[in-house]
Amino acid sequence: MPELPEVETVTRTLNILAGGKTIEKVVVSLPRIIQRPKEPEDFEAALEGHTILNVERRGKFIRFVLDGLVLVSHLRMEGKYGLHDAEDEVAKHTHVRFRFTDGTELRYKDVRQFGTMHLFKPGEEFTMPPLLKLGLEPLSEEFTYESLVDRLAKRTTRIKPLLLNQEYIVGLGNIYVDEALFQAGIHPELTADRLKPAQWKLLHAAIRDTLQRAVDAGGSSIKSYVNGQGDPGKFQHELLVYGRKNEPCRNCGRPIEKSVVGGRGTHTCAACQPLPKARVRKSG
């Protein structure tokens, strides 16, 4: 699933491809993609005649800001947007087409068919799902060391599942959590309440640094991800642990290990991310 760097890259390319264009017609070929309104015909009719003013990101969601409407889109596993001439042959698994008045079409293709689209009045999208309960943006000014500690430090949950929870911090997925924890030297099974202040500072810095470098590289193309212009990301060449099972750690040379934490495949270096022994309560 695309994470923050990939969605940020797609958002930026969509601004280039579709920003300022006016929708002439919308064609929905797979109704279940449209979550709001309930009827795809209402979705199609509502968008006609509106202009895309800007394309923004919130967590892993894309926000198409139009004149009088906001379209919230989630790519899920393999959703992709691409700009085409309206007369071009429509590829298989193309489920939504936005035809513009200039003769081009923005097409949404999704082989896995898990993507979603919601339509709102401006501002309304933040008052209900799917954006309602999203947490801190890790590349924003609000994401400080203090805000990270305030939200997570007292919790007895393992740190990796906490970082994956979009209600606390948005945009982090399996790839970048593994990378940030490695950079901070923190084992993913360590519970948040056991992290020391110095570790929280390292983790805060690692999250920001990892995500920013990934954004600068256009994201990671692990499987099928490409941006709106069809270009793959390059950050997969810089990954330190994710996807590197049995390969030597770039810090110490010890083989990278793969385990399961919170139901997710997890990559660690046992030497660089030691897991302290659990504290034993004394009786009596």
C-alpha positions as CSV (number, residue, x, y, z in Angstrom):
1,M,0.0,0.0,0.0
2,P,1.4,3.4,-0.9
3,E,2.6,5.3,2.2
4,L,3.1,9.0,2.8
5,P,6.1,9.5,0.5
6,E,4.3,7.7,-2.4
7,V,1.0,9.6,-1.9
8,E,2.8,12.9,-1.5
9,T,4.6,12.2,-4.8
10,V,1.3,11.3,-6.6
11,T,-0.3,14.4,-5.2
12,R,2.4,16.6,-6.5
13,T,2.2,15.1,-10.0
14,L,-1.6,15.3,-10.0
15,N,-1.3,19.0,-9.4
16,I,0.8,19.3,-12.5
17,L,-1.5,17.0,-14.6
18,A,-4.9,18.1,-13.5
19,G,-4.6,21.4,-11.6
20,G,-6.8,24.1,-13.2
21,K,-8.7,21.7,-15.4
22,T,-12.5,21.7,-15.6
23,I,-14.5,18.4,-15.5
24,E,-16.8,17.9,-18.4
25,K,-18.0,14.4,-17.7
26,V,-17.3,11.6,-15.2
27,V,-17.7,7.9,-16.0
28,V,-17.8,5.3,-13.2
29,S,-17.3,1.7,-14.3
30,L,-17.0,0.1,-10.9
31,P,-19.7,1.5,-8.5
32,R,-18.2,0.1,-5.3
33,I,-15.2,2.5,-5.7
34,I,-17.6,5.4,-4.9
35,Q,-18.3,5.5,-1.2
36,R,-20.1,8.8,-1.0
37,P,-22.6,9.6,-2.3
38,K,-24.2,6.2,-2.4
39,E,-25.2,6.3,-6.0
40,P,-22.4,6.6,-8.6
41,E,-24.8,8.5,-10.9
42,D,-25.0,11.2,-8.2
43,F,-21.2,11.3,-8.0
44,E,-20.9,11.7,-11.8
45,A,-23.5,14.4,-12.0
46,A,-22.1,16.4,-9.0
47,L,-18.6,16.7,-10.4
48,E,-19.6,17.9,-13.9
49,G,-18.6,21.5,-14.5
50,H,-16.3,21.8,-11.5
51,T,-12.7,22.9,-11.7
52,I,-9.8,21.3,-9.8
53,L,-8.2,24.1,-7.9
54,N,-5.6,22.1,-6.0
55,V,-4.6,18.6,-5.1
56,E,-3.4,18.0,-1.5
57,R,-2.6,15.1,0.8
58,R,-3.9,14.2,4.2
59,G,-2.2,11.1,5.6
60,K,-2.4,8.4,2.9
61,F,-5.5,10.2,1.3
62,I,-5.5,12.5,-1.7
63,R,-7.8,15.6,-1.6
64,F,-8.9,17.0,-4.9
65,V,-10.0,20.5,-3.9
66,L,-12.5,21.8,-6.5
67,D,-14.6,25.0,-6.7
68,G,-17.4,24.0,-4.2
69,L,-16.5,20.3,-3.7
70,V,-13.8,18.1,-2.2
71,L,-13.0,14.6,-3.6
72,V,-11.2,12.4,-1.1
73,S,-9.4,9.4,-2.8
74,H,-7.5,6.5,-1.3
75,L,-5.3,4.4,-3.6
76,R,-5.3,1.3,-1.2
77,M,-3.1,-1.5,-2.6
78,E,-2.6,-0.6,-6.3
79,G,-4.7,2.4,-7.3
80,K,-3.1,4.6,-9.9
81,Y,-4.0,7.9,-11.7
82,G,-2.9,8.8,-15.1
83,L,-3.6,11.5,-17.7
84,H,-4.6,10.5,-21.2
85,D,-6.2,11.9,-24.3
86,A,-9.9,11.2,-24.2
87,E,-9.7,9.2,-27.4
88,D,-7.0,6.9,-26.1
89,E,-8.0,3.3,-25.6
90,V,-9.2,2.6,-22.1
91,A,-7.0,0.1,-20.3
92,K,-8.4,-2.8,-18.4
93,H,-9.2,-2.2,-14.7
94,T,-9.9,1.5,-15.4
95,H,-12.8,2.2,-13.0
96,V,-13.3,6.0,-13.0
97,R,-12.6,8.5,-15.8
98,F,-12.7,12.3,-15.4
99,R,-13.0,13.9,-18.8
100,F,-11.8,17.5,-19.0
101,T,-13.0,20.3,-21.3
102,D,-9.5,20.4,-22.9
103,G,-10.0,16.9,-24.3
104,T,-7.9,15.0,-21.8
105,E,-9.0,12.5,-19.2
106,L,-7.7,11.7,-15.7
107,R,-8.2,7.9,-15.3
108,Y,-8.2,5.9,-12.1
109,K,-7.0,2.3,-12.6
110,D,-7.1,-0.2,-9.8
111,V,-6.3,-3.9,-10.4
112,R,-7.1,-4.9,-6.9
113,Q,-10.3,-2.8,-6.8
114,F,-9.8,-1.7,-3.2
115,G,-9.6,2.0,-3.8
116,T,-12.2,4.4,-2.5
117,M,-13.6,7.9,-3.4
118,H,-15.7,10.2,-1.2
119,L,-17.3,13.5,-2.2
120,F,-17.9,16.3,0.3
121,K,-18.7,20.0,0.5
122,P,-15.6,22.0,1.4
123,G,-14.6,21.5,5.1
124,E,-17.2,18.7,5.6
125,E,-14.5,16.1,4.8
126,F,-12.8,16.7,8.1
127,T,-16.0,16.1,10.2
128,M,-16.6,12.5,9.1
129,P,-14.8,9.4,7.9
130,P,-12.4,8.7,6.4
131,L,-10.5,11.8,7.5
132,L,-12.2,12.4,10.8
133,K,-9.8,10.6,13.2
134,L,-6.5,11.0,11.5
135,G,-3.5,11.9,13.7
136,L,-0.5,14.1,13.3
137,E,1.2,14.8,10.0
138,P,4.8,13.7,10.6
139,L,6.3,16.3,8.2
140,S,4.3,19.2,9.6
141,E,5.2,21.7,12.3
142,E,2.7,20.2,14.7
143,F,4.7,17.0,14.8
144,T,7.2,17.8,17.5
145,Y,9.1,15.7,19.9
146,E,6.7,16.8,22.6
147,S,3.6,15.9,20.6
148,L,5.0,12.4,19.8
149,V,5.7,11.7,23.5
150,D,2.4,13.1,24.6
151,R,0.5,10.7,22.3
152,L,2.5,7.6,22.7
153,A,4.9,7.5,25.7
154,K,2.4,6.2,28.3
155,R,1.1,3.3,26.2
156,T,2.0,-0.3,26.9
157,T,1.5,-1.3,23.3
158,R,4.5,-2.3,21.2
159,I,6.0,0.7,19.4
160,K,5.6,-0.7,15.8
161,P,1.8,-1.2,15.9
162,L,1.5,2.2,17.6
163,L,3.4,3.9,14.7
164,L,1.2,2.1,12.2
165,N,-2.0,3.4,13.9
166,Q,-3.2,6.3,11.7
167,E,-5.1,7.8,14.6
168,Y,-1.8,8.8,16.2
169,I,0.5,9.6,13.3
170,V,-0.6,9.5,9.7
171,G,1.2,8.2,6.6
172,L,3.5,5.6,8.2
173,G,3.2,2.1,6.8
174,N,5.3,-1.0,7.1
175,I,8.2,0.2,5.0
176,Y,8.9,3.5,6.8
177,V,8.2,2.2,10.3
178,D,10.8,-0.5,9.9
179,E,13.3,2.1,8.5
180,A,12.7,4.7,11.2
181,L,12.9,2.2,14.0
182,F,16.2,0.9,12.6
183,Q,17.6,4.4,12.2
184,A,16.6,5.2,15.8
185,G,18.0,1.9,17.1
186,I,14.7,0.8,18.6
187,H,13.4,-2.7,18.5
188,P,9.8,-2.8,17.1
189,E,8.6,-5.1,20.0
190,L,9.7,-2.7,22.7
191,T,6.6,-1.2,24.3
192,A,6.2,2.6,24.1
193,D,6.2,3.1,27.9
194,R,9.7,1.6,28.1
195,L,11.3,4.1,25.7
196,K,13.6,6.6,27.3
197,P,13.6,10.4,26.5
198,A,16.7,10.0,24.4
199,Q,15.1,7.2,22.3
200,W,12.0,9.3,21.7
201,K,14.2,12.1,20.4
202,L,16.0,9.7,18.1
203,L,12.7,8.2,16.9
204,H,11.2,11.7,16.2
205,A,14.2,12.7,14.2
206,A,14.3,9.3,12.4
207,I,10.6,9.5,11.3
208,R,11.0,13.0,9.9
209,D,14.3,12.2,8.2
210,T,13.2,8.9,6.7
211,L,10.0,10.3,5.3
212,Q,11.6,13.5,3.9
213,R,14.3,11.5,2.1
214,A,11.7,9.2,0.7
215,V,9.6,12.1,-0.6
216,D,12.7,13.6,-2.1
217,A,13.4,10.3,-3.9
218,G,9.8,10.1,-5.2
219,G,8.8,7.2,-2.8
220,S,9.7,3.5,-3.0
221,S,8.7,1.3,-5.8
222,I,8.6,-2.1,-4.0
223,K,6.0,-3.7,-6.2
224,S,3.9,-1.7,-8.7
225,Y,3.9,1.8,-7.4
226,V,4.5,4.7,-10.0
227,N,3.5,8.3,-9.7
228,G,0.9,10.1,-11.8
229,Q,3.3,10.4,-14.7
230,G,4.2,6.7,-14.7
231,D,7.6,7.2,-13.1
232,P,8.8,4.8,-10.3
233,G,10.2,5.9,-7.0
234,K,13.9,5.5,-6.2
235,F,14.0,5.3,-2.4
236,Q,13.9,1.4,-2.5
237,H,17.6,1.7,-3.3
238,E,18.3,3.4,0.0
239,L,16.3,1.1,2.3
240,L,18.4,-0.1,5.2
241,V,16.4,-3.0,6.5
242,Y,13.0,-3.4,4.8
243,G,13.1,-6.2,2.2
244,R,16.7,-7.1,3.1
245,K,16.2,-10.4,5.0
246,N,19.5,-12.3,5.4
247,E,21.5,-9.4,3.8
248,P,24.2,-7.8,5.9
249,C,23.3,-4.8,8.0
250,R,24.9,-1.7,6.5
251,N,25.9,-0.6,10.0
252,C,27.4,-3.8,11.6
253,G,27.3,-6.6,9.0
254,R,25.0,-8.9,10.9
255,P,22.2,-10.5,8.8
256,I,18.9,-8.6,8.7
257,E,16.2,-10.7,10.4
258,K,12.5,-10.9,9.5
259,S,9.8,-11.6,12.0
260,V,6.1,-10.8,12.5
261,V,5.1,-8.0,14.8
262,G,1.5,-7.0,15.1
263,G,0.7,-9.2,12.1
264,R,3.1,-7.4,9.8
265,G,6.4,-8.7,8.3
266,T,9.1,-6.8,10.2
267,H,12.8,-6.3,9.4
268,T,15.4,-5.7,12.1
269,C,19.0,-5.9,13.0
270,A,19.4,-7.7,16.4
271,A,22.7,-6.0,17.0
272,C,21.6,-2.4,16.2
273,Q,18.1,-2.8,17.6
274,P,18.6,-4.8,20.8
275,L,15.4,-5.8,22.7
276,P,15.9,-5.3,26.4
277,K,14.8,-8.1,28.7
278,A,11.3,-7.5,30.2
279,R,11.3,-6.1,33.7
280,V,10.4,-8.5,36.4
281,R,8.1,-7.3,39.2
282,K,9.3,-8.2,42.7
283,S,6.8,-9.8,44.9
284,G,6.4,-9.3,48.6
